[in-house]
Amino acid sequence: MRRPLTYAAGLALAVTSLVGVAACGQPESAPTEEGTVSVPIQPTLTPYETQTASADPSEAVPGGAFDLEAMLETDSCEQSGGVWSFAGTFANTTDEALDIRVAISLVSTADLNVLTVHEVDLTVPPHETLPVEAPDFYADQDVDPAAVQCLTGVADKGE
């Protein structure tokens, strides 16, 4: 006879728990004179809107992070006889001299392994274009030119 009593007690506990949980977080009801219940409207979530700042990367902004790379033009990054060479130009379109470091990297496209990084330091007067050259910056007879990518980066040495 214990089982029906245990079952009834468990059922009562479950129903009480469900009723308690169902009432959680709900606004208190306020009875009206007509006998109906009035519940205030719940606030709704509105989407968070952000405004993205637009920038023109072709406009040189002194000290900007992205504008220096836009001033570098790669003419070639090639292998000849297992020896890699880089040639390009850097056009300073600002009103100030720029003290920069150009990094030239060879990266394997298969596993993203960096084979080498070569750096070239330049001081470029305002409104002038200088050559960026790295002859014979890497030598390896076993590197397939189709399996690597030449990447560049420009940093302001003054910052």
Steps between C-alpha positions, in 0.01 A plus 500: 500500500798728518533524126174686431581743780856555368366539148239756613759696699740504201221611267400779738861616528541502119178696444595753770845544342355551153250756624778682686730502197219607267436803718867604511589823329142596420364839602257508785142497388273779618131421524260758357153593614344280230675195641750459217874507537712772340865424422743774395658463157847346507780706347632367171859468394613730226796415279828666588594721210852610435625754255819405328741777428586520136853574388650542159819292493628695201529814710830516684463575868831557677545244774210288377542125508357410161616789286867400497427167332296681235809708414706187422480354152651161425652474155641148539570228752658222299729202516781450254727201539374436852572858613214736590505877434250777567454833318243771562451868574378701797320827420477740795186702436516685833644840590748341742808282456429137591746270674367155406585132511375277217474131588508246217391147590487172312221279630417143403145479367478134604552540876540879549857447616707819479815417304670835551444864594728767357482864612595814308527835682434824311462869570269640234476879458156658463336457160782280368516143373793274582584149378465212746743227406600173662721314254586142592310512831437122511662199339361146489513275195217281632232771531235479228397857403140380456493379863597830667354846525695824536344726765598854596436727794600858579558645846580851614828473691420821687204341684 
